[in-house]
């Protein structure tokens, strides 16, 4: 697989900022736009967009960094620690309640029935938002450790980064599921 840091002309560093990624993406997108350079620009633009999409996600950036620095990119036997198990339980409960609210609203036939279900729907929205906040905080606590992973890499140590990648993959999956349910809850008429 191609080094996505190189695609965006960036140094292979976990601590690069999203603004650095976006600036490089903007510059390269303008230089290699298909309207300017023809058919070749389509392939180049696709790679540039993919690189941006991957590197702006914490798990994507960490996975790409591990691939470049250590040759490894996947956690072996990823499992949940106690902290993540508690969060998984909370997220699972929030998603379950959201699914129940969505199902009930969709099954209701009258405006009165739907309005009577709105307090439960709003409570489900609040639970999902709370879960998203917890997920966001946990992702932040891992990305705060990116400088530590960089320092460990200088010593040839990647175990903490590999474990963190497994955690980030779980967290980003839960984040997507919560965002999807929240949008469904908001869109309910």
C-alpha positions in Angstrom: 0.0 0.0 0.0 1.1 3.5 -0.8 2.5 5.8 2.0 -0.4 8.3 2.3 1.8 10.8 4.1 4.0 10.9 1.0 0.9 11.3 -1.2 0.1 14.5 0.6 3.8 15.5 0.8 3.8 15.4 4.6 6.3 14.1 7.0 5.4 10.7 8.6 4.5 12.0 12.0 1.5 11.3 14.2 1.5 14.8 15.6 0.8 16.6 12.3 -2.3 18.7 12.7 -5.5 18.4 10.7 -4.9 21.9 9.4 -1.5 20.8 8.0 -3.2 17.9 6.3 -6.0 20.1 4.9 -3.5 22.7 3.7 -1.5 20.1 1.8 -4.6 18.5 0.5 -5.9 21.9 -0.8 -2.6 22.8 -2.5 -2.2 19.4 -4.1 -5.9 19.2 -5.2 -5.5 22.5 -7.0 -2.2 21.5 -8.6 -3.5 18.1 -9.8 -7.1 19.0 -10.6 -8.4 17.0 -13.6 -9.6 20.2 -15.3 -6.0 21.4 -15.3 -4.0 18.2 -16.2 -6.5 15.9 -17.8 -7.2 12.3 -17.2 -4.1 11.7 -15.1 -5.6 14.2 -12.7 -8.5 11.9 -11.9 -6.2 9.2 -10.5 -4.0 11.6 -8.7 -7.0 13.4 -7.2 -8.5 10.1 -6.0 -5.3 9.2 -4.2 -5.0 12.7 -2.7 -8.6 12.6 -1.4 -8.1 9.1 0.0 -5.0 10.2 1.8 -6.8 13.1 3.4 -9.8 10.9 4.4 -7.5 8.4 6.0 -5.0 10.8 7.7 -7.7 13.0 9.3 -9.1 10.0 11.2 -7.0 9.2 14.3 -7.2 5.4 13.6 -6.3 5.9 9.9 -3.4 8.2 10.8 -2.1 5.8 13.4 -2.5 2.7 11.2 -0.7 4.4 8.3 2.1 5.6 10.6 2.5 2.1 12.0 2.6 0.7 8.5 5.4 3.1 7.5 7.4 3.0 10.7 7.2 -0.6 11.7 5.7 -2.5 8.8 2.8 -3.5 11.0 -0.6 -2.0 10.8 -3.1 -4.3 12.5 -3.5 -5.0 16.2 -3.1 -8.7 16.9 -6.2 -10.1 18.7 -7.7 -6.7 19.4 -9.7 -6.8 22.6 -11.4 -4.4 24.9 -9.9 -3.4 28.2 -12.2 -2.8 31.2 -12.6 0.9 30.5 -13.7 0.2 26.9 -16.0 -2.6 28.0 -17.8 -0.2 30.2 -18.1 2.3 27.4 -19.2 -0.5 25.0 -22.0 -1.4 27.4 -23.1 2.3 27.6 -23.0 2.7 23.8 -24.8 -0.6 23.3 -27.6 0.5 25.6 -27.8 3.9 23.9 -28.0 2.3 20.5 -30.6 -0.2 21.7 -32.8 2.5 23.1 -32.4 4.6 19.9 -33.4 1.6 17.8 -36.5 1.0 20.0 -37.5 4.7 19.6 -37.0 4.6 15.9 -39.0 1.4 15.5 -41.9 2.8 17.7 -42.1 6.1 15.8 -42.0 4.3 12.4 -44.8 1.9 13.6 -47.0 4.8 14.8 -49.8 5.7 12.5 -51.2 9.0 13.8 -49.7 12.3 14.7 -51.0 11.9 18.2 -49.2 8.6 18.6 -46.0 10.1 17.3 -46.2 13.1 19.6 -46.7 10.8 22.6 -43.5 9.0 21.7 -41.4 12.2 21.3 -40.2 12.3 25.0 -38.7 8.8 24.5 -37.2 9.9 21.2 -35.7 13.0 22.8 -34.3 10.9 25.7 -32.8 8.5 23.1 -31.2 11.4 21.3 -29.7 12.7 24.6 -28.3 9.3 25.4 -26.7 9.0 22.0 -25.2 12.5 22.3 -23.8 11.6 25.8 -22.3 8.4 24.3 -20.8 10.5 21.5 -19.2 12.8 24.0 -17.7 9.9 25.9 -16.4 8.4 22.7 -14.9 11.7 21.7 -13.2 12.1 25.1 -11.7 8.6 24.8 -10.4 9.2 21.3 -8.9 12.5 22.6 -7.1 10.7 25.4 -5.6 8.3 22.9 -4.5 11.0 20.4 -3.0 12.9 23.3 -0.6 9.9 23.6 0.6 10.3 19.9 3.8 12.1 21.0 4.5 9.2 23.4 4.1 6.7 20.5 6.5 8.8 18.4 9.1 8.7 21.2 8.6 4.9 21.6 9.1 4.5 17.9 12.6 6.1 18.2 13.4 3.1 20.4 11.8 0.6 18.1 8.9 0.1 20.4 5.4 -0.1 18.8 3.3 -2.2 21.2 1.5 0.7 22.9 0.7 2.3 19.5 -0.6 -1.1 18.1 -2.8 -1.5 21.2 -4.1 2.0 20.8 -4.9 1.4 17.2 -7.2 -1.5 18.2 -9.0 0.8 20.7 -9.3 3.6 18.1 -10.9 1.2 15.6 -13.5 0.2 18.1 -14.2 3.8 19.1 -14.5 5.0 15.5 -16.9 2.2 14.7 -19.1 3.1 17.7 -18.8 6.8 16.8 -20.2 6.1 13.3 -23.0 4.0 14.6 -24.0 6.6 17.2 -23.9 9.4 14.5 -26.1 7.3 12.2 -28.7 6.7 14.9 -28.7 10.3 15.9 -29.4 11.4 12.4 -32.2 8.8 12.2 -33.7 10.1 15.4 -33.5 13.7 14.3 -35.0 12.9 10.8 -38.0 11.2 12.3 -41.1 13.1 11.3 
